[in-house]
Amino acid sequence: MSEKRISPKITPARIAKLAAVAAVYVVLTYALGFMSYGSIQFRVAEALMLLCFYRKDYGISMIIGCFVANIFSPMMLMDMIFGTLATAMAVLLIYVSPNLYIASLAPVLTNAVIVGIELTLSFKTPFWLNAAEVAAGEFVCVSVVGVILFKALEKNTKFMRLVTG
């Protein structure tokens, strides 16, 4: 189902679509800020990471969206660096994922490790605890909510044309 392509020609319409997706990521993260930051986090916007499975250039939206959303984090600079790195690495893993289910585990893994390290360095708390808490939130938001959402949306041809076009 996934072409995972990058448009050979970036058009103003494509740039607008990518910017809109990044903005949705930022708005969702900021609006749900009470549960989007910290060691136990449920960043609902992370479900959007699965867009990268359908088309590679959404990785740009996710990386920029994560960076901007982390400006509002209580750990601003650390989250801007570590969180964005975790997102970039997840995007790369999603690109090579054979199916949506495997793709959904990429953000779980990268955020658990990278944000887990960030939290350990910042708060001197055990890495394994930080990684487990971050992984749990990512798993719920991406591997459960995100997969259910996108599997349902795959049945909508208009939506899929919008996403892949």
Chimera marker file (.cmm) of the C-alpha trace (Angstrom):
<marker_set name="trace">
<marker id="1" x="0.000" y="0.000" z="0.000" r="1" g="1" b="0" radius="0.5"/>
<marker id="2" x="2.934" y="2.278" z="0.630" r="1" g="1" b="0" radius="0.5"/>
<marker id="3" x="4.903" y="3.875" z="-2.188" r="1" g="1" b="0" radius="0.5"/>
<marker id="4" x="7.092" y="5.824" z="0.218" r="1" g="1" b="0" radius="0.5"/>
<marker id="5" x="8.026" y="8.331" z="-2.427" r="1" g="1" b="0" radius="0.5"/>
<marker id="6" x="9.306" y="11.850" z="-2.493" r="1" g="1" b="0" radius="0.5"/>
<marker id="7" x="7.831" y="14.047" z="-5.144" r="1" g="1" b="0" radius="0.5"/>
<marker id="8" x="10.418" y="14.762" z="-7.842" r="1" g="1" b="0" radius="0.5"/>
<marker id="9" x="9.062" y="18.282" z="-8.020" r="1" g="1" b="0" radius="0.5"/>
<marker id="10" x="8.342" y="20.206" z="-4.856" r="1" g="1" b="0" radius="0.5"/>
<marker id="11" x="5.419" y="22.474" z="-5.596" r="1" g="1" b="0" radius="0.5"/>
<marker id="12" x="4.013" y="25.334" z="-3.533" r="1" g="1" b="0" radius="0.5"/>
<marker id="13" x="0.992" y="23.122" z="-2.821" r="1" g="1" b="0" radius="0.5"/>
<marker id="14" x="3.256" y="20.340" z="-1.498" r="1" g="1" b="0" radius="0.5"/>
<marker id="15" x="5.179" y="22.807" z="0.684" r="1" g="1" b="0" radius="0.5"/>
<marker id="16" x="1.876" y="24.107" z="2.054" r="1" g="1" b="0" radius="0.5"/>
<marker id="17" x="0.732" y="20.549" z="2.843" r="1" g="1" b="0" radius="0.5"/>
<marker id="18" x="3.991" y="19.731" z="4.613" r="1" g="1" b="0" radius="0.5"/>
<marker id="19" x="3.829" y="23.000" z="6.570" r="1" g="1" b="0" radius="0.5"/>
<marker id="20" x="0.219" y="22.293" z="7.558" r="1" g="1" b="0" radius="0.5"/>
<marker id="21" x="1.164" y="18.855" z="8.892" r="1" g="1" b="0" radius="0.5"/>
<marker id="22" x="4.051" y="20.347" z="10.888" r="1" g="1" b="0" radius="0.5"/>
<marker id="23" x="1.659" y="22.975" z="12.270" r="1" g="1" b="0" radius="0.5"/>
<marker id="24" x="-0.865" y="20.312" z="13.291" r="1" g="1" b="0" radius="0.5"/>
<marker id="25" x="1.932" y="18.482" z="15.143" r="1" g="1" b="0" radius="0.5"/>
<marker id="26" x="2.881" y="21.679" z="16.992" r="1" g="1" b="0" radius="0.5"/>
<marker id="27" x="-0.698" y="22.652" z="17.833" r="1" g="1" b="0" radius="0.5"/>
<marker id="28" x="-1.622" y="19.173" z="19.099" r="1" g="1" b="0" radius="0.5"/>
<marker id="29" x="1.507" y="18.993" z="21.232" r="1" g="1" b="0" radius="0.5"/>
<marker id="30" x="1.086" y="22.490" z="22.663" r="1" g="1" b="0" radius="0.5"/>
<marker id="31" x="-2.685" y="22.207" z="23.212" r="1" g="1" b="0" radius="0.5"/>
<marker id="32" x="-2.169" y="18.935" z="25.073" r="1" g="1" b="0" radius="0.5"/>
<marker id="33" x="0.990" y="20.204" z="26.767" r="1" g="1" b="0" radius="0.5"/>
<marker id="34" x="-0.027" y="18.852" z="30.154" r="1" g="1" b="0" radius="0.5"/>
<marker id="35" x="0.560" y="15.348" z="28.803" r="1" g="1" b="0" radius="0.5"/>
<marker id="36" x="3.006" y="16.034" z="25.960" r="1" g="1" b="0" radius="0.5"/>
<marker id="37" x="6.175" y="16.675" z="27.949" r="1" g="1" b="0" radius="0.5"/>
<marker id="38" x="8.078" y="14.912" z="30.717" r="1" g="1" b="0" radius="0.5"/>
<marker id="39" x="9.069" y="11.321" z="31.375" r="1" g="1" b="0" radius="0.5"/>
<marker id="40" x="5.515" y="10.033" z="31.370" r="1" g="1" b="0" radius="0.5"/>
<marker id="41" x="4.146" y="11.601" z="28.221" r="1" g="1" b="0" radius="0.5"/>
<marker id="42" x="1.334" y="10.895" z="25.844" r="1" g="1" b="0" radius="0.5"/>
<marker id="43" x="2.193" y="13.059" z="22.858" r="1" g="1" b="0" radius="0.5"/>
<marker id="44" x="-0.859" y="12.418" z="20.698" r="1" g="1" b="0" radius="0.5"/>
<marker id="45" x="0.767" y="14.272" z="17.778" r="1" g="1" b="0" radius="0.5"/>
<marker id="46" x="3.259" y="11.411" z="17.509" r="1" g="1" b="0" radius="0.5"/>
<marker id="47" x="0.573" y="9.388" z="15.729" r="1" g="1" b="0" radius="0.5"/>
<marker id="48" x="1.297" y="11.660" z="12.752" r="1" g="1" b="0" radius="0.5"/>
<marker id="49" x="4.719" y="10.016" z="12.479" r="1" g="1" b="0" radius="0.5"/>
<marker id="50" x="3.001" y="7.232" z="10.574" r="1" g="1" b="0" radius="0.5"/>
<marker id="51" x="2.424" y="9.611" z="7.667" r="1" g="1" b="0" radius="0.5"/>
<marker id="52" x="6.110" y="8.999" z="6.866" r="1" g="1" b="0" radius="0.5"/>
<marker id="53" x="5.237" y="5.381" z="6.094" r="1" g="1" b="0" radius="0.5"/>
<marker id="54" x="3.014" y="6.514" z="3.254" r="1" g="1" b="0" radius="0.5"/>
<marker id="55" x="5.238" y="9.252" z="1.894" r="1" g="1" b="0" radius="0.5"/>
<marker id="56" x="8.824" y="10.077" z="2.840" r="1" g="1" b="0" radius="0.5"/>
<marker id="57" x="8.638" y="13.852" z="2.628" r="1" g="1" b="0" radius="0.5"/>
<marker id="58" x="6.361" y="13.949" z="5.696" r="1" g="1" b="0" radius="0.5"/>
<marker id="59" x="9.592" y="13.354" z="7.597" r="1" g="1" b="0" radius="0.5"/>
<marker id="60" x="10.345" y="17.036" z="7.027" r="1" g="1" b="0" radius="0.5"/>
<marker id="61" x="7.039" y="17.945" z="8.668" r="1" g="1" b="0" radius="0.5"/>
<marker id="62" x="7.677" y="15.677" z="11.640" r="1" g="1" b="0" radius="0.5"/>
<marker id="63" x="11.208" y="16.917" z="12.277" r="1" g="1" b="0" radius="0.5"/>
<marker id="64" x="10.269" y="20.597" z="12.008" r="1" g="1" b="0" radius="0.5"/>
<marker id="65" x="7.058" y="20.061" z="13.969" r="1" g="1" b="0" radius="0.5"/>
<marker id="66" x="8.906" y="18.293" z="16.783" r="1" g="1" b="0" radius="0.5"/>
<marker id="67" x="11.599" y="20.971" z="16.925" r="1" g="1" b="0" radius="0.5"/>
<marker id="68" x="9.055" y="23.807" z="17.126" r="1" g="1" b="0" radius="0.5"/>
<marker id="69" x="6.816" y="21.950" z="19.612" r="1" g="1" b="0" radius="0.5"/>
<marker id="70" x="9.817" y="21.403" z="21.872" r="1" g="1" b="0" radius="0.5"/>
<marker id="71" x="10.399" y="25.157" z="22.094" r="1" g="1" b="0" radius="0.5"/>
<marker id="72" x="7.428" y="25.077" z="24.496" r="1" g="1" b="0" radius="0.5"/>
<marker id="73" x="8.844" y="22.209" z="26.552" r="1" g="1" b="0" radius="0.5"/>
<marker id="74" x="9.918" y="22.854" z="30.152" r="1" g="1" b="0" radius="0.5"/>
<marker id="75" x="13.293" y="21.429" z="29.063" r="1" g="1" b="0" radius="0.5"/>
<marker id="76" x="13.344" y="23.594" z="25.951" r="1" g="1" b="0" radius="0.5"/>
<marker id="77" x="16.920" y="23.334" z="24.611" r="1" g="1" b="0" radius="0.5"/>
<marker id="78" x="17.467" y="19.717" z="25.687" r="1" g="1" b="0" radius="0.5"/>
<marker id="79" x="14.152" y="18.651" z="24.142" r="1" g="1" b="0" radius="0.5"/>
<marker id="80" x="14.823" y="20.653" z="20.996" r="1" g="1" b="0" radius="0.5"/>
<marker id="81" x="18.074" y="18.722" z="20.534" r="1" g="1" b="0" radius="0.5"/>
<marker id="82" x="17.301" y="15.239" z="21.879" r="1" g="1" b="0" radius="0.5"/>
<marker id="83" x="13.623" y="15.104" z="20.890" r="1" g="1" b="0" radius="0.5"/>
<marker id="84" x="14.343" y="16.265" z="17.361" r="1" g="1" b="0" radius="0.5"/>
<marker id="85" x="17.181" y="13.741" z="17.057" r="1" g="1" b="0" radius="0.5"/>
<marker id="86" x="14.845" y="10.958" z="18.207" r="1" g="1" b="0" radius="0.5"/>
<marker id="87" x="12.255" y="12.055" z="15.650" r="1" g="1" b="0" radius="0.5"/>
<marker id="88" x="14.806" y="12.202" z="12.825" r="1" g="1" b="0" radius="0.5"/>
<marker id="89" x="16.057" y="8.714" z="13.642" r="1" g="1" b="0" radius="0.5"/>
<marker id="90" x="12.482" y="7.392" z="13.862" r="1" g="1" b="0" radius="0.5"/>
<marker id="91" x="11.708" y="8.888" z="10.457" r="1" g="1" b="0" radius="0.5"/>
<marker id="92" x="14.671" y="7.033" z="8.941" r="1" g="1" b="0" radius="0.5"/>
<marker id="93" x="13.551" y="3.753" z="10.500" r="1" g="1" b="0" radius="0.5"/>
<marker id="94" x="9.981" y="4.269" z="9.299" r="1" g="1" b="0" radius="0.5"/>
<marker id="95" x="11.294" y="4.731" z="5.749" r="1" g="1" b="0" radius="0.5"/>
<marker id="96" x="12.715" y="1.202" z="5.740" r="1" g="1" b="0" radius="0.5"/>
<marker id="97" x="9.864" y="-0.464" z="7.623" r="1" g="1" b="0" radius="0.5"/>
<marker id="98" x="8.089" y="-3.237" z="5.709" r="1" g="1" b="0" radius="0.5"/>
<marker id="99" x="4.663" y="-2.562" z="7.216" r="1" g="1" b="0" radius="0.5"/>
<marker id="100" x="2.744" y="-0.077" z="9.337" r="1" g="1" b="0" radius="0.5"/>
<marker id="101" x="2.986" y="-2.184" z="12.481" r="1" g="1" b="0" radius="0.5"/>
<marker id="102" x="6.789" y="-2.314" z="12.381" r="1" g="1" b="0" radius="0.5"/>
<marker id="103" x="6.899" y="1.378" z="11.388" r="1" g="1" b="0" radius="0.5"/>
<marker id="104" x="4.896" y="2.248" z="14.493" r="1" g="1" b="0" radius="0.5"/>
<marker id="105" x="7.636" y="0.815" z="16.707" r="1" g="1" b="0" radius="0.5"/>
<marker id="106" x="10.328" y="3.160" z="15.337" r="1" g="1" b="0" radius="0.5"/>
<marker id="107" x="9.253" y="6.214" z="17.403" r="1" g="1" b="0" radius="0.5"/>
<marker id="108" x="8.773" y="3.970" z="20.443" r="1" g="1" b="0" radius="0.5"/>
<marker id="109" x="12.343" y="2.703" z="20.194" r="1" g="1" b="0" radius="0.5"/>
<marker id="110" x="14.122" y="5.940" z="19.289" r="1" g="1" b="0" radius="0.5"/>
<marker id="111" x="12.279" y="8.067" z="21.846" r="1" g="1" b="0" radius="0.5"/>
<marker id="112" x="12.739" y="5.480" z="24.594" r="1" g="1" b="0" radius="0.5"/>
<marker id="113" x="16.494" y="5.440" z="24.059" r="1" g="1" b="0" radius="0.5"/>
<marker id="114" x="17.246" y="9.062" z="23.163" r="1" g="1" b="0" radius="0.5"/>
<marker id="115" x="14.714" y="10.837" z="25.386" r="1" g="1" b="0" radius="0.5"/>
<marker id="116" x="15.502" y="8.255" z="28.073" r="1" g="1" b="0" radius="0.5"/>
<marker id="117" x="19.154" y="9.368" z="27.934" r="1" g="1" b="0" radius="0.5"/>
<marker id="118" x="18.068" y="13.036" z="27.981" r="1" g="1" b="0" radius="0.5"/>
<marker id="119" x="15.980" y="12.514" z="31.116" r="1" g="1" b="0" radius="0.5"/>
<marker id="120" x="18.724" y="10.486" z="32.800" r="1" g="1" b="0" radius="0.5"/>
<marker id="121" x="21.278" y="13.231" z="32.151" r="1" g="1" b="0" radius="0.5"/>
<marker id="122" x="18.890" y="15.975" z="33.240" r="1" g="1" b="0" radius="0.5"/>
<marker id="123" x="17.361" y="14.450" z="36.350" r="1" g="1" b="0" radius="0.5"/>
<marker id="124" x="19.842" y="11.734" z="37.354" r="1" g="1" b="0" radius="0.5"/>
<marker id="125" x="17.014" y="9.199" z="37.295" r="1" g="1" b="0" radius="0.5"/>
<marker id="126" x="17.511" y="5.594" z="36.166" r="1" g="1" b="0" radius="0.5"/>
<marker id="127" x="17.755" y="5.205" z="32.409" r="1" g="1" b="0" radius="0.5"/>
<marker id="128" x="15.677" y="2.028" z="32.323" r="1" g="1" b="0" radius="0.5"/>
<marker id="129" x="12.826" y="3.773" z="34.155" r="1" g="1" b="0" radius="0.5"/>
<marker id="130" x="12.949" y="6.819" z="31.878" r="1" g="1" b="0" radius="0.5"/>
<marker id="131" x="13.113" y="4.654" z="28.754" r="1" g="1" b="0" radius="0.5"/>
<marker id="132" x="10.209" y="2.473" z="29.902" r="1" g="1" b="0" radius="0.5"/>
<marker id="133" x="8.000" y="5.473" z="30.707" r="1" g="1" b="0" radius="0.5"/>
<marker id="134" x="8.723" y="7.210" z="27.403" r="1" g="1" b="0" radius="0.5"/>
<marker id="135" x="8.267" y="3.947" z="25.478" r="1" g="1" b="0" radius="0.5"/>
<marker id="136" x="4.901" y="3.309" z="27.144" r="1" g="1" b="0" radius="0.5"/>
<marker id="137" x="3.526" y="6.700" z="26.116" r="1" g="1" b="0" radius="0.5"/>
<marker id="138" x="4.892" y="6.387" z="22.584" r="1" g="1" b="0" radius="0.5"/>
<marker id="139" x="3.487" y="2.890" z="22.239" r="1" g="1" b="0" radius="0.5"/>
<marker id="140" x="-0.009" y="4.028" z="23.228" r="1" g="1" b="0" radius="0.5"/>
<marker id="141" x="0.046" y="7.107" z="20.970" r="1" g="1" b="0" radius="0.5"/>
<marker id="142" x="1.734" y="5.623" z="17.899" r="1" g="1" b="0" radius="0.5"/>
<marker id="143" x="1.447" y="1.831" z="17.955" r="1" g="1" b="0" radius="0.5"/>
<marker id="144" x="-2.094" y="1.720" z="19.318" r="1" g="1" b="0" radius="0.5"/>
<marker id="145" x="-3.894" y="4.995" z="18.520" r="1" g="1" b="0" radius="0.5"/>
<marker id="146" x="-1.856" y="5.791" z="15.393" r="1" g="1" b="0" radius="0.5"/>
<marker id="147" x="-2.111" y="2.333" z="13.855" r="1" g="1" b="0" radius="0.5"/>
<marker id="148" x="-5.848" y="2.076" z="14.538" r="1" g="1" b="0" radius="0.5"/>
<marker id="149" x="-6.373" y="5.555" z="13.078" r="1" g="1" b="0" radius="0.5"/>
<marker id="150" x="-4.322" y="4.976" z="9.931" r="1" g="1" b="0" radius="0.5"/>
<marker id="151" x="-5.662" y="1.466" z="9.313" r="1" g="1" b="0" radius="0.5"/>
<marker id="152" x="-9.162" y="2.961" z="9.392" r="1" g="1" b="0" radius="0.5"/>
<marker id="153" x="-8.131" y="5.883" z="7.172" r="1" g="1" b="0" radius="0.5"/>
<marker id="154" x="-6.504" y="3.551" z="4.607" r="1" g="1" b="0" radius="0.5"/>
<marker id="155" x="-10.029" y="2.517" z="3.657" r="1" g="1" b="0" radius="0.5"/>
<marker id="156" x="-10.871" y="6.109" z="2.685" r="1" g="1" b="0" radius="0.5"/>
<marker id="157" x="-9.620" y="6.621" z="-0.869" r="1" g="1" b="0" radius="0.5"/>
<marker id="158" x="-10.005" y="10.410" z="-0.736" r="1" g="1" b="0" radius="0.5"/>
<marker id="159" x="-7.894" y="10.570" z="2.406" r="1" g="1" b="0" radius="0.5"/>
<marker id="160" x="-5.235" y="8.294" z="0.941" r="1" g="1" b="0" radius="0.5"/>
<marker id="161" x="-5.063" y="10.440" z="-2.220" r="1" g="1" b="0" radius="0.5"/>
<marker id="162" x="-4.629" y="13.500" z="-0.005" r="1" g="1" b="0" radius="0.5"/>
<marker id="163" x="-1.861" y="11.820" z="2.006" r="1" g="1" b="0" radius="0.5"/>
<marker id="164" x="0.021" y="10.253" z="-0.873" r="1" g="1" b="0" radius="0.5"/>
<marker id="165" x="-0.572" y="12.942" z="-3.489" r="1" g="1" b="0" radius="0.5"/>
<link id1="1" id2="2" r="1" g="1" b="0" radius="0.2"/>
<link id1="2" id2="3" r="1" g="1" b="0" radius="0.2"/>
<link id1="3" id2="4" r="1" g="1" b="0" radius="0.2"/>
<link id1="4" id2="5" r="1" g="1" b="0" radius="0.2"/>
<link id1="5" id2="6" r="1" g="1" b="0" radius="0.2"/>
<link id1="6" id2="7" r="1" g="1" b="0" radius="0.2"/>
<link id1="7" id2="8" r="1" g="1" b="0" radius="0.2"/>
<link id1="8" id2="9" r="1" g="1" b="0" radius="0.2"/>
<link id1="9" id2="10" r="1" g="1" b="0" radius="0.2"/>
<link id1="10" id2="11" r="1" g="1" b="0" radius="0.2"/>
<link id1="11" id2="12" r="1" g="1" b="0" radius="0.2"/>
<link id1="12" id2="13" r="1" g="1" b="0" radius="0.2"/>
<link id1="13" id2="14" r="1" g="1" b="0" radius="0.2"/>
<link id1="14" id2="15" r="1" g="1" b="0" radius="0.2"/>
<link id1="15" id2="16" r="1" g="1" b="0" radius="0.2"/>
<link id1="16" id2="17" r="1" g="1" b="0" radius="0.2"/>
<link id1="17" id2="18" r="1" g="1" b="0" radius="0.2"/>
<link id1="18" id2="19" r="1" g="1" b="0" radius="0.2"/>
<link id1="19" id2="20" r="1" g="1" b="0" radius="0.2"/>
<link id1="20" id2="21" r="1" g="1" b="0" radius="0.2"/>
<link id1="21" id2="22" r="1" g="1" b="0" radius="0.2"/>
<link id1="22" id2="23" r="1" g="1" b="0" radius="0.2"/>
<link id1="23" id2="24" r="1" g="1" b="0" radius="0.2"/>
<link id1="24" id2="25" r="1" g="1" b="0" radius="0.2"/>
<link id1="25" id2="26" r="1" g="1" b="0" radius="0.2"/>
<link id1="26" id2="27" r="1" g="1" b="0" radius="0.2"/>
<link id1="27" id2="28" r="1" g="1" b="0" radius="0.2"/>
<link id1="28" id2="29" r="1" g="1" b="0" radius="0.2"/>
<link id1="29" id2="30" r="1" g="1" b="0" radius="0.2"/>
<link id1="30" id2="31" r="1" g="1" b="0" radius="0.2"/>
<link id1="31" id2="32" r="1" g="1" b="0" radius="0.2"/>
<link id1="32" id2="33" r="1" g="1" b="0" radius="0.2"/>
<link id1="33" id2="34" r="1" g="1" b="0" radius="0.2"/>
<link id1="34" id2="35" r="1" g="1" b="0" radius="0.2"/>
<link id1="35" id2="36" r="1" g="1" b="0" radius="0.2"/>
<link id1="36" id2="37" r="1" g="1" b="0" radius="0.2"/>
<link id1="37" id2="38" r="1" g="1" b="0" radius="0.2"/>
<link id1="38" id2="39" r="1" g="1" b="0" radius="0.2"/>
<link id1="39" id2="40" r="1" g="1" b="0" radius="0.2"/>
<link id1="40" id2="41" r="1" g="1" b="0" radius="0.2"/>
<link id1="41" id2="42" r="1" g="1" b="0" radius="0.2"/>
<link id1="42" id2="43" r="1" g="1" b="0" radius="0.2"/>
<link id1="43" id2="44" r="1" g="1" b="0" radius="0.2"/>
<link id1="44" id2="45" r="1" g="1" b="0" radius="0.2"/>
<link id1="45" id2="46" r="1" g="1" b="0" radius="0.2"/>
<link id1="46" id2="47" r="1" g="1" b="0" radius="0.2"/>
<link id1="47" id2="48" r="1" g="1" b="0" radius="0.2"/>
<link id1="48" id2="49" r="1" g="1" b="0" radius="0.2"/>
<link id1="49" id2="50" r="1" g="1" b="0" radius="0.2"/>
<link id1="50" id2="51" r="1" g="1" b="0" radius="0.2"/>
<link id1="51" id2="52" r="1" g="1" b="0" radius="0.2"/>
<link id1="52" id2="53" r="1" g="1" b="0" radius="0.2"/>
<link id1="53" id2="54" r="1" g="1" b="0" radius="0.2"/>
<link id1="54" id2="55" r="1" g="1" b="0" radius="0.2"/>
<link id1="55" id2="56" r="1" g="1" b="0" radius="0.2"/>
<link id1="56" id2="57" r="1" g="1" b="0" radius="0.2"/>
<link id1="57" id2="58" r="1" g="1" b="0" radius="0.2"/>
<link id1="58" id2="59" r="1" g="1" b="0" radius="0.2"/>
<link id1="59" id2="60" r="1" g="1" b="0" radius="0.2"/>
<link id1="60" id2="61" r="1" g="1" b="0" radius="0.2"/>
<link id1="61" id2="62" r="1" g="1" b="0" radius="0.2"/>
<link id1="62" id2="63" r="1" g="1" b="0" radius="0.2"/>
<link id1="63" id2="64" r="1" g="1" b="0" radius="0.2"/>
<link id1="64" id2="65" r="1" g="1" b="0" radius="0.2"/>
<link id1="65" id2="66" r="1" g="1" b="0" radius="0.2"/>
<link id1="66" id2="67" r="1" g="1" b="0" radius="0.2"/>
<link id1="67" id2="68" r="1" g="1" b="0" radius="0.2"/>
<link id1="68" id2="69" r="1" g="1" b="0" radius="0.2"/>
<link id1="69" id2="70" r="1" g="1" b="0" radius="0.2"/>
<link id1="70" id2="71" r="1" g="1" b="0" radius="0.2"/>
<link id1="71" id2="72" r="1" g="1" b="0" radius="0.2"/>
<link id1="72" id2="73" r="1" g="1" b="0" radius="0.2"/>
<link id1="73" id2="74" r="1" g="1" b="0" radius="0.2"/>
<link id1="74" id2="75" r="1" g="1" b="0" radius="0.2"/>
<link id1="75" id2="76" r="1" g="1" b="0" radius="0.2"/>
<link id1="76" id2="77" r="1" g="1" b="0" radius="0.2"/>
<link id1="77" id2="78" r="1" g="1" b="0" radius="0.2"/>
<link id1="78" id2="79" r="1" g="1" b="0" radius="0.2"/>
<link id1="79" id2="80" r="1" g="1" b="0" radius="0.2"/>
<link id1="80" id2="81" r="1" g="1" b="0" radius="0.2"/>
<link id1="81" id2="82" r="1" g="1" b="0" radius="0.2"/>
<link id1="82" id2="83" r="1" g="1" b="0" radius="0.2"/>
<link id1="83" id2="84" r="1" g="1" b="0" radius="0.2"/>
<link id1="84" id2="85" r="1" g="1" b="0" radius="0.2"/>
<link id1="85" id2="86" r="1" g="1" b="0" radius="0.2"/>
<link id1="86" id2="87" r="1" g="1" b="0" radius="0.2"/>
<link id1="87" id2="88" r="1" g="1" b="0" radius="0.2"/>
<link id1="88" id2="89" r="1" g="1" b="0" radius="0.2"/>
<link id1="89" id2="90" r="1" g="1" b="0" radius="0.2"/>
<link id1="90" id2="91" r="1" g="1" b="0" radius="0.2"/>
<link id1="91" id2="92" r="1" g="1" b="0" radius="0.2"/>
<link id1="92" id2="93" r="1" g="1" b="0" radius="0.2"/>
<link id1="93" id2="94" r="1" g="1" b="0" radius="0.2"/>
<link id1="94" id2="95" r="1" g="1" b="0" radius="0.2"/>
<link id1="95" id2="96" r="1" g="1" b="0" radius="0.2"/>
<link id1="96" id2="97" r="1" g="1" b="0" radius="0.2"/>
<link id1="97" id2="98" r="1" g="1" b="0" radius="0.2"/>
<link id1="98" id2="99" r="1" g="1" b="0" radius="0.2"/>
<link id1="99" id2="100" r="1" g="1" b="0" radius="0.2"/>
<link id1="100" id2="101" r="1" g="1" b="0" radius="0.2"/>
<link id1="101" id2="102" r="1" g="1" b="0" radius="0.2"/>
<link id1="102" id2="103" r="1" g="1" b="0" radius="0.2"/>
<link id1="103" id2="104" r="1" g="1" b="0" radius="0.2"/>
<link id1="104" id2="105" r="1" g="1" b="0" radius="0.2"/>
<link id1="105" id2="106" r="1" g="1" b="0" radius="0.2"/>
<link id1="106" id2="107" r="1" g="1" b="0" radius="0.2"/>
<link id1="107" id2="108" r="1" g="1" b="0" radius="0.2"/>
<link id1="108" id2="109" r="1" g="1" b="0" radius="0.2"/>
<link id1="109" id2="110" r="1" g="1" b="0" radius="0.2"/>
<link id1="110" id2="111" r="1" g="1" b="0" radius="0.2"/>
<link id1="111" id2="112" r="1" g="1" b="0" radius="0.2"/>
<link id1="112" id2="113" r="1" g="1" b="0" radius="0.2"/>
<link id1="113" id2="114" r="1" g="1" b="0" radius="0.2"/>
<link id1="114" id2="115" r="1" g="1" b="0" radius="0.2"/>
<link id1="115" id2="116" r="1" g="1" b="0" radius="0.2"/>
<link id1="116" id2="117" r="1" g="1" b="0" radius="0.2"/>
<link id1="117" id2="118" r="1" g="1" b="0" radius="0.2"/>
<link id1="118" id2="119" r="1" g="1" b="0" radius="0.2"/>
<link id1="119" id2="120" r="1" g="1" b="0" radius="0.2"/>
<link id1="120" id2="121" r="1" g="1" b="0" radius="0.2"/>
<link id1="121" id2="122" r="1" g="1" b="0" radius="0.2"/>
<link id1="122" id2="123" r="1" g="1" b="0" radius="0.2"/>
<link id1="123" id2="124" r="1" g="1" b="0" radius="0.2"/>
<link id1="124" id2="125" r="1" g="1" b="0" radius="0.2"/>
<link id1="125" id2="126" r="1" g="1" b="0" radius="0.2"/>
<link id1="126" id2="127" r="1" g="1" b="0" radius="0.2"/>
<link id1="127" id2="128" r="1" g="1" b="0" radius="0.2"/>
<link id1="128" id2="129" r="1" g="1" b="0" radius="0.2"/>
<link id1="129" id2="130" r="1" g="1" b="0" radius="0.2"/>
<link id1="130" id2="131" r="1" g="1" b="0" radius="0.2"/>
<link id1="131" id2="132" r="1" g="1" b="0" radius="0.2"/>
<link id1="132" id2="133" r="1" g="1" b="0" radius="0.2"/>
<link id1="133" id2="134" r="1" g="1" b="0" radius="0.2"/>
<link id1="134" id2="135" r="1" g="1" b="0" radius="0.2"/>
<link id1="135" id2="136" r="1" g="1" b="0" radius="0.2"/>
<link id1="136" id2="137" r="1" g="1" b="0" radius="0.2"/>
<link id1="137" id2="138" r="1" g="1" b="0" radius="0.2"/>
<link id1="138" id2="139" r="1" g="1" b="0" radius="0.2"/>
<link id1="139" id2="140" r="1" g="1" b="0" radius="0.2"/>
<link id1="140" id2="141" r="1" g="1" b="0" radius="0.2"/>
<link id1="141" id2="142" r="1" g="1" b="0" radius="0.2"/>
<link id1="142" id2="143" r="1" g="1" b="0" radius="0.2"/>
<link id1="143" id2="144" r="1" g="1" b="0" radius="0.2"/>
<link id1="144" id2="145" r="1" g="1" b="0" radius="0.2"/>
<link id1="145" id2="146" r="1" g="1" b="0" radius="0.2"/>
<link id1="146" id2="147" r="1" g="1" b="0" radius="0.2"/>
<link id1="147" id2="148" r="1" g="1" b="0" radius="0.2"/>
<link id1="148" id2="149" r="1" g="1" b="0" radius="0.2"/>
<link id1="149" id2="150" r="1" g="1" b="0" radius="0.2"/>
<link id1="150" id2="151" r="1" g="1" b="0" radius="0.2"/>
<link id1="151" id2="152" r="1" g="1" b="0" radius="0.2"/>
<link id1="152" id2="153" r="1" g="1" b="0" radius="0.2"/>
<link id1="153" id2="154" r="1" g="1" b="0" radius="0.2"/>
<link id1="154" id2="155" r="1" g="1" b="0" radius="0.2"/>
<link id1="155" id2="156" r="1" g="1" b="0" radius="0.2"/>
<link id1="156" id2="157" r="1" g="1" b="0" radius="0.2"/>
<link id1="157" id2="158" r="1" g="1" b="0" radius="0.2"/>
<link id1="158" id2="159" r="1" g="1" b="0" radius="0.2"/>
<link id1="159" id2="160" r="1" g="1" b="0" radius="0.2"/>
<link id1="160" id2="161" r="1" g="1" b="0" radius="0.2"/>
<link id1="161" id2="162" r="1" g="1" b="0" radius="0.2"/>
<link id1="162" id2="163" r="1" g="1" b="0" radius="0.2"/>
<link id1="163" id2="164" r="1" g="1" b="0" radius="0.2"/>
<link id1="164" id2="165" r="1" g="1" b="0" radius="0.2"/>
</marker_set>
